[in-house]
Amino acid sequence: MLVTFVLLFLVVLLASGTPVGLAMAVAGAAGLYGMGGLPMVLGILETSPFSAASSYELITVPMFLLMAEFVILSGVADNLFKAAATCVGRIPGGLGMATALAGAGFGAISGSSTASAATLSATTIPAMLKQGYEPKLACGVVAISGTLAMLIPPSIALILYGIIADVSIGQLLVGGVIPGILVTLAIMGTVYFLVMQDRSRAPRGRSYTLREKLSSLKVVWAMLFLFFAVTGLIYTGVATPTEASGLGAFGAFLLACNARKVTLKTTYASLTRAAHTSCMIVLIILGAHIFGYFFTLTQSTQDLVRWVGDLDTSRWVIMAFILLGYVILGCVMDQIAILILTVPVVLPLVVSMGFDPVWFGVVVVVTAEVGMVTPPVGLNAFVVARYTGRPLSEIFMGVMPHVFAHILVIALFVAFPQIVLWLPSTMR
């Protein structure tokens, strides 16, 4: 009864617009008070802030966020789109495909999905609209391409999952590489399919000579440099994820310096934005710690595992319902909040059914990508609408074909787990 009351109280707080971290902290404290009174609440509040912020791996979050800020400052994303457009712009829907490639490239040097969507909105949508692309198609591919930063390392979502689930962050980040490539190809394939259905949606671009194409690839070296400085060092075992995050932030700073974009004002702005986002994430983790203490003391997770274990049904059916739940939650909640709120409860159940926690982390993040673009919340759709001034309904309509393609890709990862697990299994 107490668990039901606390869960309902949490829903009410979230529905009223209370910040996620504060809502979980207040609901958890209320549950603890119901169990052991004020002494129990004060005892946990005295230890939770330190335990929430003392994780060594948590350093990766502000470092990767700072890396994203310096990458945006350097203008690398603009160059990535121009290079991709030069190589594939002549293909039907080429600029849409170039947007997906630019989103993947930006995701490989930035772990922020909203930053990726904002940057692509300012860079690629004007180019597509100028060439005569259907606005719905242009906005849809930008919104979904921005989500690639959640999956392709360095991914803040995968890092937080690793911290919560106590799973190797290095394996999670490396495990996102092949799925990230496949999701990028799925976005490109969806654009091509839509354009072949109606050629008026995306006129052909101009053709470029081989020399021009090779010349445009010069900017890719900056992306490869940062990608190796992070994921390459993690994969080879030369650096831990925490060390690689610091190297990545410093490498992004050097790129911004090389582009002559670093001033006292721009550096201060980048540091401030990274600090604000980091504080928000730490507050959510703190609230999740308090709420998690309550759930642990009530043994709700153990009861759920026992209940599911007694069900006479396939584990794949249960997994399908779990992923469906993540899609539904993604429609109304922030993805980071979903991970922090659900993983401590769901992961023991998933492991008890024999699923690999690294595989589950990658699949959950891909599933969360769907929530980033689906109504009514669809954070990336709101970002694109804000930066372009296009109607929100138009963006949601443009992104729906990509949602269906994502669901097919998720089914592929579920059917063949080795797509996710093979590369981490080869790590040193």
N, C-alpha and C positions, 0 to 999 in steps of 0.2 A: 504493500500500500504506500509506504514512504517513497519507494523508488518511482512509482507511478506519479505521485504528487510532484516530486522533484523534476521529473521529465516534462510534465505539463507546465510547471513553473518556468523551466528553461525555454520551452516553446513560446510561452507568453512574452518572456523578456526579449527573445529574438524577434518576434513579430512586432513588438513595440519599438523596434529600432535600436535597442541597447547594443553597444559594441559586443562582438562575440566573446572576447576575452573576459570582459566584465560580467556578461551574462552567465558564462560557465562558472566564474568565481563565486558569484552571488548564489546561484542555484546549488552549487556544491556545498557552500558554507551553510545554506539553509538545511540541506540534507544532513550534514554533519551535526548541526545543532539539534536536529530531531533525533539523532542517534545517541549523542553523548553530551549534549548541552554546550554551554559556552567554553568550558575548559578544553574540550576536544577541538572546537573551532580555533581557539587561540593557539593551541599547540601546533596545529597544522599550518596556520598562517605564519607562525614564527620560523618554520623550516622551509615552506614551499618556495618563497622567492629565491633563496639561495640554491635549492636543488633544481629549480627550473632554469636558472641562468648559469649554473656552474658546469654544464656540459662542455667539454673541450671541443666537440664537433660543432657546437653552435656558432663558433667563430666563423665557420664557412659562410653563414648567412649574410652578415654585413659585408664580408669581403666580396662575395659574388654580386651582391647588390651594388657595391661600389664599382665593381668591374663593369656592370651593365651601364651605370651612369657615365663612366669614362668612355665606353664604347659609343654611346649615343652622342657624347660630346665630340668624339673624333670624326663623326660623319661616315663611318665605315658602312653603315647600313645603306646609305644612298649609293655608294660605290658598288656594293654587292648587287643591288637591283639593276644598276646600269650594266654591269658585267653579265648578269643572267639574261637581261633583255637583249643584249647584243648576240648572245649565243643561241637563244631559243625564240626570239621575238618574231621571227618569220613564220613559225609554226602557228596554225590556227589556235587562238587562245594563248599565244606565246607570252604576252605580258602577264597574264594570269598565272601561267606556269613559272615565269620569272619571279613573281611575287612569292610563290611557294618556296622556290629555291632561296630567295633572299630571306624569307622567314626562317628557313632551316639554318642558313648561314648565321643569321643574327642570333638564333637560339643557341648555336654552338659557342657563342661568345657572350651570351647574356642569359641569365636564369629567370628573367622577369617577363611573364606573358603580357601583362598590360603595357610595359615599356615597348615590347616588340610590336604590339598592335598599334600603339600610338605612333611609333616611328614609321611603320609601313603605311599607315593612313596618310601621313604627311608626304610620303615619298612616292608611293606607287599608285594610289587612287587618282591623283591629278593626271599622271601620265596615261593611265588607262582611259579615263574619261576624255582626255584630249584626243586620243586615237579613235574614239567612237565606241568604246565598250559600253555595254548595257550596265547602268549604275548598280543594279541588283547583283549582277555577276561580279563586278569589281569589288563592291563592299563585302560580299560574302566570302570571297577568296582571301581578302585581307584579314577579316575577323577570324577565320579558321587557321590561317597561316600563323597568326600571332600566338596561337596556343602551342605551337611547336617548341617554344622556349620552356614549356612545362616539362617536356619529355627529353629533348636532346640535351645532354650534359653541357654546361653545368646547370642543373635544374634545382631550383629552390624547393619545389614540391617533393622531389625524390630525396633531397637532403633531410627535409623535415620528417618524411616517412621513415627514413633510416634512424633518425634520432628517437622518434616515438616507438618504433618497432624493435629497436636495438638490433638492427640489421646492418651489415657492412655497407657504408655509404659508397665506397669505391666500387663494389659489385653492382650496386643500384645504378650509379652513374654510367658505368660501362654497359650495363644491361639495357640502357635506354638508347644506345647508338643504333642498332639494327632496327628496332621498332620505329625510331625516329625517321630513318631512311624510308621505311615502308609507308609510314603515314604521309610523308612528303610526296611519295610517288602516288599515293591514293588521292591526294589533293590535286595533283597535276592531272591524273587520269580523269577525275571528275570534271575538271575544267574542260579538258579535251572532249569528253562525252557531251557536255552541255553545248559546246560550240558546234560540234558536228551535227547536233540536233537542229540548230538554228544558226547559220553562219552570220546572220546580222547581229548576233550578240557580241561578236568580237572580230572586227576587221583585221586582216593580216597586217603585220608591221613591215617595215622596210628590211631589206636584206643587207648583210654586211659581208665584207671580204674576209677571207681566212686570216689575213694579217690584222684586220681590225678586231676580230674575235680573240686572237692570241694576245693582242695588246691590252684588251679589256680585262684579261685575267690577271693582270699585275696586282690588282687590288685584292685578289683572293689570298695572296700570300700573308696579308695581315691577319685574315681570319684563320688561316692554317697555323700561323705562329701562335695565336692565342689558344686555339683548340689543342695544339700539342702541349702548350704550357700548362694546360689543365688536365684534359682527359688523357692525353698521351702519357704524361708523367704518372698519373694514377694507374693506368693500365699496366705500364711497365714496372710498377712498384718503386719507382725512383722517389716519388713524393706521396705523402698521405693526402686525402682530400682537403684537410685543413691547410697544409703547406701549399698545395696547388692553388687554393683559393687566394692566398696572399700573392703568389706569383702571378696569377691571372689578373688581379687588381693592379699590380705594378705594371704588367705588360700592357693593359688597357690605358694606363696613365701615360706610358711611353708613346702609344699610338696617338693619343690626344695631343701630346707634346709635339710629335712629328707633324701633325696636321696644324700646328700653331693655333690651337683652340684653348690652350691652358692659360688662364689669367687668375688673379686672386679671386675675382668675382665668380667665375665659372667653377673654379675648384671648390669654393665655399658652398655654392649651390648644389654641386654634386654630392659633397660630404653631408650636407643637411638632408637632402632627399633620401640618401642611403640610411642615415641615422634614424629618420622618422619611420621609414618602413621597417627597419630592424626592431625598433622599440615596439611597433605594433605587433610584430610576430612574437616577440618575447612576452608581451602581455597576454597574447592568446595562449602561449605555452603555459604561462603561469596559471591562467584560469583553468586550462585543461588538467594541470597537476592537482588542483584543489578538487575539481570534479572527479578526477580519476581516483583520488583517495576515497571519496564517498562510494564510488562503484566497487572498489576493491573490498572495502569493509562490508558492503552488503552482499558480496559474492555473486553479484548479478551476472558477471561474465561466465563464471563456472556453471551457474544454473542454466545459462543459455547454451553452453557447450553440451551439457548433459541432455538438455531437451532436444537439441538437434540430433545428437547421437542416437536418441531413441526413435527418431522418425524413420519410417520404412520407405525411404526414397533415395534416389541417386544423389551423390555428392555434386554432380554436374548441375542438377536441377537447383540445388541449394545455391551453388555459385552463380547461376543465372539470376536468381532472385536477389542475391547480394549486389551484383553489378547493376541490376535494374534499380535497386534502391539508391545506388550512387548516382545514377543518371537523374533520378527524381530529385534527390537532394541537391544536385548540381544546378537544378533549375531555380532554386530559391535561396541558396547559400553560397558563400565564398568557398573556393576549393581548398584553401589552406585550413580554414575552419572545419571543413568536412573531414579532412584527414586527421586533424588533431582530436576531433570529437569522436570519430567512429573507429579509428584503427585500434585503440586499446581494447575495444569491445569485440570487434570483428576478427582481428588477426588470430587470437587464440582459437576461435572457431575454425578459421581457414586452415591453420596448421594442424588442428586435430583431425581434419578431413584428409590430410596428406598432401596439401598443396605447398609449394615452395614459397617462402615469404618474399624472396627477391622477385620472383615472377609475379606474385600478387601485387607488389608495390608498383611495378611498371604498368600492369594491366589497370590498376585503379587510377593511375595518373592519366593514362590514355582515356579511360572512361570519364575522368574529371574534365578532360578537354571538351567533351560533348557539352557538359554543363556550362562551360565558359561562353557558349554561343547560343544556348537555347533559352527561350522566354520562360518566365517573366524577368529573371535577373540578367543572365547572359552578359557578364561583365565586359567581355571583349566587344560584344555588339554595342554596348553603351559607349565604350571608348571610341570605336569607329564613328558612331553617330556624333559624338562630341567634336571630334577633329574634322569631320567632313561636312557637318550640317545636314546630312541626309536623314530621311525619316527612319525611325527605329524599325518600323514594320517592314520597310524595304530591305533592311539588313538581315532581319530574321528570315525573310523569304529567300534571300540570296544564299543564306548559309545552310538551309535545310537539305539540299542534295549532298552537301559535305557531311552532314550529320549521319545520313544513311550510309555513306561510304565508310565513315568512322565505325559504325556499328558492325559492318562486315569485317573490318580490320580487327576489331576487338574479338570477334568470333574466331578469326584466324589465329590470334595469339592464344586463345583459350584452347583451341583444338590442337595446336602445336606449340607447347610451352618452350621447346628448345629454341624457338626463334628468339626468345628473350634470354634464355639461360646459357646458350652456347658460348657467346663471347666472354661473359664473366667466368665461365669454367676454364678458360684458357689463361686467365690472369696468373701472374707470379705470386 
